[in-house]
Amino acid sequence: MITRRIFTNSALTLAALSCSTSAFGQSLGATQDLRVALGFDDMASVDPHTSVTSINVPIVRTVYEALLAYPPGFLGASEVIPALAENWESSADKKTWIFHLRRGVQWHAGFGEFTSADAKFSIERVAGTTFASPFRQTLENVEAVHADDPYTLRVVLRDVDPLFALRMVNFQAGFIVCKKAIESGVDIRTQPIGTGPFQFDSYKAREKLVLKRNDAYWGGKPTLTSITWYFMPDDASRELALRTGEVHAIDLQARQDIVNRVRAQRLVVDIPKSGTPYWLFFNVRKKPFDDIRVRRALAHATDRDELVSFLGKDIADAEYSAIPDGYLGHIDQIEKYPFDIAKAKALLAEAGHPDGFAVNIAMSNAPTYLPYMQVIQAQWKKVGVALSFRVVDHPTYHRLIREDLNAIVMYQATRYPKTAQIYLEQFYAKDAAVGKKTTITNFSNYGDAMPGVDDLIEKARASTDSAVQLKLWEEAQQRIARDAVALPLFNQNAVIARSPLLDLQTQPGNMSFYMFSTKARILAG
């Protein structure tokens, strides 16, 4: 028996999901050159199969596409629509998946038509061991990929996976790259070649990336003629650039006072309910964090309410579980380590640190990291833990934490599909531990340096029974909480701002940066 999922009118589907944010009939601006300021020093790599920093997400998703996509303005756990694949189907046992590809889609820069050979190359590139993609584990269940004909792709899995279609979306491992471009020597780390609505024009390190309109885009010619992404790490500079009209959109530091100030300037502030979770990961390979008493002490020494107040009650809420609230499988019934200075001190003394200890770590200079870590630094000082930083730019921070250098890692991330499985695979599975060829984001080395939850992850992955999966995910969260290898802090909503003249034509979505559809436009002032 074959289970089919077919959409024959994707253009109509996309149109039905769009939502105008301006008055009907408002005239367009004389130029449609969009300018966006991002709060980072540079973009690092925009190869979608290696790109790990959040700054790359809006750039990559504007240039590249996947077989399937999330609806415009939305990234959920199970809602997907056709993209480079017009429809798809699976065998009854969920081990064979067939994707019927869209015909006539052209690669940027004259690299010809997109075919099943590109999709096969892309999946094997991520899933294979030679390229060492940080997203390899997402596709490690792939046994074979067959290009049955130029427009039919067949993927055979080792084990059942009823959620495999959700791995083929426009996020991380799901992106399709151009086989011919890569094999001809194009460095897609700085010169992306995709099929999306915008294509590479120019790049100047630590200054800007310019994308121009893809007039031949299969989904219809975009209204915007170009998008220029400026790298502007200074918060005040970005805000000033928006206020003076130098740029049309920026990302804001997620703080209530900043939101109030920008709104008072008659600019539009959007606060998507992104639920981006923040954690501290304790590296159990490094002393004294190999001692569970130390990890639990620091959990008790951390005041989440103070962090939420620092950000603003409309912007953040406390988190306690390894699986964020809003993800399929999240539970609250876990050990929570309430803020308790006396308990923290007692545990430190029991672990042989009655006067605390000192620890130095590399720390990102990003406004979405450093201020929050400074709050925690002040909290831990109250129990004798002297936390100091070597502040580096954000791309350098990402490189260093993946070299297993930090004893403590602050990290924030949204993962798709929004299920417990993807979080467990990327943050808590043994094969995802940093320092391995299969490194993803297991910064604690859980499961590698000490027993973890790999048995539960594997059983959940192999199950086609949703009730069994939920039970296994629940057990995994409870075990992670007991072992205290990660300290969940809070869920933060994204804060982004734009000129009233920027008409998105879709909802802002649940990302920390604006995403621009083919309908986005700049209105006349």
C-alpha positions in Angstrom: 0.0 0.0 0.0 1.3 3.5 -0.9 0.5 6.6 1.2 0.3 9.6 -1.2 0.6 13.3 -0.5 -0.2 15.3 -3.7 -0.5 19.0 -4.3 -1.3 20.0 -7.9 -1.7 23.8 -7.5 1.1 25.0 -5.2 0.8 28.6 -6.5 -2.7 28.7 -5.3 -1.7 27.2 -2.0 1.0 29.9 -1.5 -1.4 32.7 -2.5 -4.0 31.5 0.0 -1.4 31.6 2.8 -0.2 35.1 2.1 -1.5 38.0 4.2 -1.2 41.6 3.2 0.2 44.0 5.8 -0.7 47.3 4.0 -3.7 49.1 2.7 -5.1 47.8 -0.5 -4.0 49.8 -3.5 -1.1 51.5 -1.9 1.5 52.5 -4.5 5.0 51.1 -4.7 8.2 53.0 -4.1 10.2 54.2 -7.0 12.9 51.6 -6.3 12.5 48.1 -4.9 16.0 47.6 -3.5 15.7 46.3 0.0 18.3 47.0 2.6 18.6 44.8 5.8 21.0 45.2 8.7 22.0 42.1 10.6 23.5 42.1 14.1 26.7 40.1 13.2 30.2 40.9 12.1 30.0 38.7 9.0 28.0 35.9 7.4 30.6 33.1 7.7 29.7 30.3 5.3 26.4 30.2 3.4 26.9 26.7 2.2 23.5 25.4 3.5 25.0 22.0 4.5 27.6 23.6 6.8 25.9 26.8 7.9 25.3 26.8 11.6 24.9 30.4 12.6 21.5 32.1 12.8 22.6 35.0 10.6 22.8 32.6 7.7 19.2 31.4 7.9 17.5 34.3 6.1 20.2 34.4 3.4 20.3 30.7 2.8 16.5 30.4 2.6 16.3 33.3 0.1 18.8 31.6 -2.3 18.2 27.9 -1.7 15.2 25.6 -1.7 14.3 22.1 -0.7 12.1 19.4 -1.9 9.4 20.6 0.5 8.9 23.8 2.4 7.2 25.3 5.4 4.3 27.7 4.5 5.3 31.3 4.1 5.6 33.0 7.5 5.3 29.7 9.4 7.6 27.0 10.7 5.7 24.3 12.5 6.1 20.7 13.4 4.1 19.0 10.6 2.8 21.6 8.1 4.7 21.4 4.9 3.9 22.3 1.2 5.5 21.4 -2.1 8.6 23.2 -3.3 11.1 21.5 -5.7 9.0 18.4 -5.3 5.4 18.8 -6.6 4.2 15.8 -4.6 5.5 12.8 -2.7 4.5 9.4 -1.4 5.7 6.7 1.0 5.5 3.0 1.3 3.3 1.6 4.1 6.3 0.8 6.2 7.7 4.4 5.9 11.0 3.1 4.6 10.7 4.1 1.0 9.9 7.7 0.0 9.3 8.9 -3.6 9.5 12.6 -4.6 8.1 13.7 -7.9 10.1 16.8 -8.9 9.0 20.0 -10.5 10.1 20.4 -14.1 11.8 23.4 -15.7 13.4 24.8 -12.5 16.6 26.6 -13.4 19.8 26.9 -11.3 21.2 30.4 -10.9 24.2 31.6 -13.0 23.3 29.4 -16.0 24.0 26.0 -14.4 21.1 24.4 -16.1 17.9 22.6 -15.0 17.4 21.2 -11.5 16.9 17.4 -11.7 16.9 14.3 -9.4 20.7 14.1 -9.8 21.0 17.3 -7.8 18.7 16.0 -5.1 20.5 12.7 -4.9 23.9 14.6 -4.7 22.6 16.8 -1.9 21.2 14.1 0.3 24.3 11.9 -0.2 26.5 15.0 0.5 24.9 15.5 3.9 24.4 11.8 4.8 27.9 10.7 3.7 31.1 10.7 5.8 33.5 12.4 3.5 31.9 15.9 3.5 31.3 15.9 7.3 28.2 18.1 7.4 27.1 19.1 10.9 23.6 17.9 10.0 24.7 14.4 9.0 22.8 12.8 11.8 19.5 14.2 10.5 19.9 12.0 7.4 22.0 9.1 8.8 19.0 6.8 8.4 19.3 7.1 4.6 20.5 3.8 3.1 20.3 4.6 -0.6 19.2 7.4 -2.9 18.1 6.6 -6.5 17.5 9.0 -9.3 14.9 6.8 -11.1 14.6 9.4 -13.9 15.4 13.2 -14.1 12.1 14.0 -12.2 11.7 11.1 -9.8 13.8 10.6 -6.6 13.5 7.5 -4.5 15.0 7.5 -1.0 15.3 4.2 0.9 15.8 4.2 4.6 17.5 1.7 6.9 14.8 2.0 9.5 11.2 3.3 9.5 10.7 7.0 9.8 7.2 8.4 9.6 8.6 11.9 9.9 11.1 11.7 7.0 9.3 14.2 4.8 9.8 16.8 7.5 13.6 16.3 7.1 13.3 17.3 3.4 12.2 20.9 4.2 13.9 24.2 3.6 16.1 24.0 6.7 19.7 22.6 7.3 19.9 19.1 5.9 17.0 19.5 3.5 18.4 22.2 1.2 19.3 21.1 -2.4 22.6 22.3 -3.8 23.8 22.4 -7.4 25.9 19.3 -8.3 27.3 20.9 -11.4 28.3 24.2 -9.6 30.1 22.4 -6.8 31.9 19.9 -9.1 33.0 22.8 -11.3 34.8 24.4 -8.4 32.3 27.2 -7.3 32.9 28.0 -3.6 29.4 28.1 -2.4 30.5 29.2 1.1 30.6 32.7 -0.2 29.0 32.4 -3.7 25.8 30.5 -3.2 24.1 28.9 -6.3 20.5 28.0 -5.7 17.1 27.9 -7.3 15.4 30.5 -5.1 13.8 33.9 -5.8 17.1 35.8 -5.3 20.6 35.0 -6.5 24.2 35.9 -5.7 25.4 39.3 -6.9 28.4 40.3 -4.7 30.0 39.9 -1.3 32.4 42.1 0.7 33.6 40.5 3.9 32.5 42.2 7.1 30.4 44.6 5.1 27.6 43.3 2.9 26.2 40.6 0.7 24.1 41.6 -2.3 21.4 39.4 -3.8 19.6 40.3 -7.0 16.2 39.2 -8.3 15.9 35.9 -10.1 13.7 36.9 -13.0 13.3 33.3 -14.1 12.1 32.0 -10.7 9.6 29.2 -11.1 7.4 30.7 -8.3 7.0 34.0 -10.1 9.3 37.0 -10.5 9.8 38.8 -7.1 8.6 42.4 -6.6 11.9 43.3 -4.9 14.8 43.8 -7.4 17.5 43.2 -4.8 18.3 42.5 -1.2 21.4 43.9 0.4 22.4 42.3 3.8 24.6 44.6 5.8 26.7 43.2 8.6 26.2 45.6 11.5 26.9 44.1 14.9 26.5 47.3 16.9 22.9 47.6 18.2 22.8 51.4 18.3 24.1 51.6 14.7 21.4 49.3 13.4 18.7 51.2 15.2 20.0 54.5 13.9 20.2 53.1 10.4 16.5 52.1 10.5 15.4 55.4 12.0 17.2 57.4 9.3 16.0 55.2 6.5 19.4 53.8 5.6 17.9 50.3 5.9 14.4 49.0 5.9 14.7 46.2 8.5 16.9 45.1 11.4 17.0 42.6 14.2 16.7 44.1 17.7 18.1 43.0 21.0 15.2 41.3 22.7 14.6 43.6 25.6 11.4 45.4 26.6 13.0 48.8 27.0 14.5 48.7 23.5 11.1 47.5 22.0 9.3 50.4 23.7 11.9 52.9 22.5 11.8 51.8 18.9 8.0 51.7 18.8 8.0 55.3 20.1 9.9 56.2 16.9 6.9 55.2 14.8 8.7 52.1 13.5 7.1 48.7 13.3 8.2 46.2 15.8 7.3 42.6 15.3 7.6 40.0 18.1 7.1 36.6 16.5 6.3 33.8 18.9 9.5 32.0 18.0 10.0 30.4 21.3 13.8 30.3 20.8 15.2 28.4 23.8 18.5 29.2 25.6 20.6 26.7 27.5 23.8 26.3 29.3 25.6 23.1 28.4 28.1 21.7 31.0 31.0 19.9 29.3 31.3 16.7 31.4 34.7 16.1 30.0 36.1 19.1 31.9 36.5 19.4 35.6 34.7 20.2 37.8 31.7 19.7 35.5 32.2 16.0 35.5 30.7 16.1 39.0 26.9 16.0 39.0 26.9 17.9 42.3 28.6 20.9 40.7 26.2 20.9 37.7 23.2 20.7 40.1 24.7 23.5 42.3 24.9 25.8 39.3 21.4 25.0 38.3 20.2 26.0 41.8 22.4 29.2 41.6 20.6 30.4 38.4 17.7 32.7 38.8 15.5 32.3 35.7 13.0 34.9 36.9 15.8 37.5 36.9 16.7 36.6 33.4 13.1 36.9 32.2 12.7 40.3 34.0 15.9 41.5 32.3 14.5 40.6 28.9 10.9 41.7 29.5 7.8 39.7 30.4 6.4 40.0 26.9 9.6 38.7 25.4 10.7 35.6 27.4 9.4 32.9 29.7 11.3 30.4 31.9 12.2 27.0 30.5 13.1 23.9 32.4 13.0 21.0 30.0 15.6 19.8 27.5 12.8 19.9 24.9 11.4 23.4 24.5 7.8 24.3 25.1 5.9 24.3 21.8 7.7 21.2 20.5 5.9 17.9 20.0 6.9 15.8 23.0 7.7 18.5 25.5 6.9 17.8 29.1 7.0 19.8 32.4 7.2 16.8 34.8 10.9 16.8 35.3 13.4 17.7 38.0 13.6 21.5 37.9 16.3 22.7 40.4 14.6 25.9 41.8 16.7 28.9 42.5 18.2 28.3 46.0 21.5 29.9 47.0 21.8 27.8 50.2 21.3 24.6 48.3 23.8 25.6 45.7 26.5 26.4 48.3 25.8 23.1 50.1 26.2 21.1 46.9 29.5 22.9 46.0 30.9 22.2 49.5 29.9 18.6 49.2 31.7 18.4 45.9 34.9 19.8 47.5 34.4 23.5 46.5 33.3 25.2 49.7 34.7 28.5 48.4 33.6 28.0 44.9 36.0 27.9 41.9 37.0 29.9 38.8 36.3 29.1 35.2 37.2 31.0 32.0 35.3 30.5 28.7 35.2 32.0 25.3 32.0 34.1 24.9 30.3 35.5 21.9 30.0 39.3 21.6 26.6 39.0 20.0 23.9 41.0 21.7 21.8 37.9 21.9 24.4 36.1 24.0 26.8 38.3 26.0 24.3 40.4 28.1 22.5 37.2 29.3 25.7 35.5 30.2 26.7 38.6 32.2 23.5 38.3 34.3 24.4 34.6 35.0 28.0 35.7 35.8 26.7 38.0 38.5 24.3 35.3 39.9 27.0 32.6 40.2 29.3 35.1 41.9 26.9 34.9 44.9 27.9 31.2 45.4 31.6 31.8 44.9 31.9 30.7 41.2 34.1 33.3 39.4 33.0 33.1 35.7 35.2 35.1 33.3 35.0 35.6 29.6 37.3 35.8 26.6 34.9 37.8 24.3 35.1 36.9 20.6 33.0 37.6 17.6 30.1 35.3 17.0 31.5 33.2 14.1 34.7 32.6 16.2 32.6 31.6 19.1 30.8 28.9 17.0 34.1 27.6 15.8 35.6 27.4 19.3 32.7 25.6 21.0 32.8 23.0 18.2 36.5 22.4 19.0 35.4 21.3 22.5 37.3 24.2 24.2 34.6 25.6 26.5 33.7 24.1 29.8 30.3 25.9 29.6 28.5 26.7 26.4 25.6 29.1 26.0 23.5 28.3 23.0 20.2 29.2 21.5 18.6 27.4 18.7 15.3 26.6 17.0 15.2 23.2 15.2 12.8 21.8 12.7 10.7 19.8 12.5 9.5 20.9 15.9 9.6 17.5 17.5 11.5 16.2 20.5 13.4 13.7 18.2 15.3 16.4 16.3 16.5 18.0 19.6 17.5 14.8 21.1 19.4 13.8 18.0 21.3 17.1 17.7 22.0 18.0 21.3 22.1 14.8 23.3 23.0 11.9 21.1 26.5 10.4 21.4 27.3 10.8 17.7 26.5 14.5 17.9 29.1 15.2 20.5 31.6 17.9 19.6 35.0 16.7 18.5 33.6 13.8 16.4 33.4 13.7 12.6 29.6 13.6 13.2 29.6 16.7 15.4 26.4 18.6 15.6 25.6 20.5 18.8 26.1 18.0 21.7 28.3 20.4 23.7 28.0 18.5 27.0 29.5 15.3 25.4 26.5 13.5 26.9 26.3 9.9 25.9 30.0 9.9 24.8 31.8 10.9 28.0 29.0 9.4 30.2 25.9 7.2 29.6 23.2 9.2 28.0 19.9 8.7 26.2 20.9 7.1 22.9 18.9 3.9 23.6 15.7 6.0 23.9 16.6 8.1 20.9 17.1 5.0 18.7 13.9 3.4 19.9 11.9 6.6 19.3 13.4 6.9 15.8 12.4 3.3 14.9 8.8 3.5 16.2 5.8 4.1 14.0 3.6 4.3 17.1 3.2 8.0 18.1 2.2 7.0 21.7 5.4 5.0 22.1 7.5 7.9 20.7 5.9 10.3 23.2 6.7 8.0 26.1 10.3 7.5 25.0 10.7 11.3 24.6 9.3 11.8 28.1 11.8 9.3 29.6 14.7 11.0 27.7 13.8 14.5 29.1 13.5 13.1 32.6 16.9 11.4 32.4 18.6 14.5 31.0 17.1 16.6 33.8 18.3 14.2 36.4 21.8 14.1 35.0 21.9 18.0 34.8 24.1 18.1 31.7 22.1 21.0 30.3 20.6 23.9 32.1 17.5 25.2 30.3 17.1 29.0 30.9 14.3 30.6 29.0 12.4 30.7 25.7 12.9 34.0 23.9 10.6 35.4 21.3 12.3 37.1 18.3 12.3 40.9 18.1 12.6 42.5 14.7 11.8 45.9 13.4 11.1 47.5 10.1 10.1 50.7 8.3 6.3 51.2 7.9 7.2 51.3 4.1 8.3 47.6 4.1 5.2 45.6 3.3 6.1 41.9 3.9 2.8 40.5 2.4 3.1 37.6 4.8 3.1 37.3 8.5 6.6 37.8 10.0 6.9 34.2 10.9 8.5 32.7 14.0 12.2 33.4 13.2 14.6 35.9 14.6 15.1 37.5 11.2 12.6 38.7 8.5 12.0 36.3 5.7 11.1 37.9 2.4 8.7 36.2 -0.1 8.3 37.0 -3.8 5.4 39.4 -2.8 7.4 41.5 -0.4 7.6 45.2 -1.5 8.6 48.7 -0.6 5.8 51.2 -0.5 5.9 54.8 -1.6 6.7 57.2 1.3 
